[in-house]
Amino acid sequence: MKIAQSLARRLTRPLEAGFKFHTMGVELTWKPARRPKRKQLDGETVVLEPLEVDRHLEGLYAAAAGAEDTWSYLP
């Protein structure tokens, strides 16, 4: 039981830059990935762009209208 509690503590603490942990006898140093830039990504069939509330709110509201089941599984 002590091992499980210790593991749970280690797995649930925040991962910080430089956090070190051991696996299979090898020490690994973890560094977070860079944050993605807020820029538009153009794909072959879709455009992904950063959310801008002033620009996107009305369209998102209209798209969600009548879709109450979307929220059925949220706590």
C-alpha positions in Angstrom: 0.0 0.0 0.0 2.9 2.4 0.8 4.3 1.9 -2.7 1.0 2.7 -4.4 0.5 5.8 -2.3 4.1 7.0 -3.0 3.5 6.4 -6.8 0.2 8.2 -6.7 1.9 11.2 -5.0 4.6 11.3 -7.6 2.2 11.0 -10.5 -0.2 13.7 -9.3 2.3 16.4 -8.4 2.8 19.1 -11.0 5.5 18.5 -13.6 7.9 21.4 -13.5 10.8 22.2 -15.8 13.8 20.2 -14.9 11.7 17.6 -13.0 13.7 14.4 -12.7 12.3 10.9 -12.4 13.6 7.4 -12.7 12.3 4.6 -14.9 14.0 1.2 -15.3 17.1 2.5 -13.5 17.6 5.4 -15.9 17.3 9.0 -14.7 15.3 11.2 -17.2 15.2 15.0 -17.1 11.9 16.4 -18.3 11.5 19.7 -20.0 8.1 21.2 -21.1 7.4 21.7 -24.8 7.3 25.2 -26.2 3.8 26.7 -26.3 2.4 26.8 -29.8 2.3 30.2 -31.5 -1.1 31.8 -31.9 -1.3 31.7 -35.6 -3.6 30.3 -38.3 -2.9 26.8 -39.5 -4.1 26.1 -43.1 -4.7 22.4 -43.9 -6.0 20.8 -47.1 -9.6 20.8 -45.9 -9.7 22.9 -42.8 -8.4 26.1 -41.3 -7.6 26.2 -37.6 -7.2 29.6 -36.1 -6.9 31.0 -32.6 -10.2 31.8 -30.9 -11.1 35.5 -30.9 -14.3 36.0 -28.8 -15.3 39.2 -30.5 -15.1 37.7 -33.9 -16.2 34.1 -33.3 -18.9 34.3 -30.6 -22.0 34.8 -32.8 -21.0 32.0 -35.2 -20.3 29.6 -32.3 -23.5 30.5 -30.6 -25.5 29.9 -33.8 -23.8 26.6 -34.4 -24.6 25.3 -30.9 -28.3 26.4 -31.0 -30.5 23.4 -30.7 -27.7 21.1 -29.8 -28.6 20.6 -26.1 -27.4 17.0 -26.2 -23.8 18.3 -26.6 -23.8 19.2 -22.8 -25.4 15.9 -21.6 -22.2 14.3 -20.4 -20.7 17.4 -18.7 -20.7 17.3 -14.9 
